Amino acid sequence: MASIDLDKVLDKAWADKSLPEILAAPVDALKGVSEKDGELLDQAFGVKTVADFAKLKYVRWAQALAALDAAK
């Protein structure tokens, strides 16, 4: 099973929330993503939540390309 240190990837206000709450959170719940970044992601791609961001095809494509490179 995969695990992640939530303190490293989430703003403090979200680190103690449940996974469903985190996935439904605005993308600015992610550490390093500002409210303005969230607005721009919404305008450009319709991304409103952490789950939306994870499902964004461009993110998945970039992850697949990075995995291919790592497998070399």
N, C-alpha and C positions, 0 to 999 in steps of 0.2 A: 504494500500500500504506500502511495506517495504521501509525503508530508512537507510542510512548509512552515517556516518561522513567520507567523503573521505579523509580529512586531517589525520585521524587516520590509514587508511589502505593503502594509496598510498604515494609514494615519492612525494615531493613538486612539481616536474616538471609535474606530471600527475594530480594533484588535481583539476585543472581547466579545464580538458578535458571533452569532451562529453562521454557518456557511450559507444557508438560504438568505439571511439578512445581508451578508457581504455581497453575494451575487446580485441581489436586488438594489444594492447601494449605487449611488452615482459614481462615475469613474474617478472623480476626485477623491474618493475614499482610498485609492491607491497612492502610496507614498510617491511623491514627485510629480503627480498629476494635479495641476491647479484647477480651480473652478473655471477659469478662462479656457484652459485646455479642454475641459469637459464640454464647454459650450461649443468650441470649435469642432470637436469630434462629433457632437450632435449635428451641427450644421453641415459638416462634410459627409458624414456617413450614417446619420441617424442613431448614433451610439448614445444611449442614455445611462446604461447600467454597466457594472463590471461584467455581467453575463453577456451583454450585447458586445462589449469589447472583445471578450474571449471568442465569441462566435464570428467576429468580423473576418471575412474571407481573406483580407489582406494580411491580417495577423497570422492566420493559419498558413498562408502561402509562405510568409517569411520564416515561420517556425519550421516548415517542411524543408525549405532551402537550407536553413542552418543545420538541421538534422542530417541532411545529405552531406554537407560539408564536414560535419563532425564524424561521419561514418567513413571518411576516406582513410 
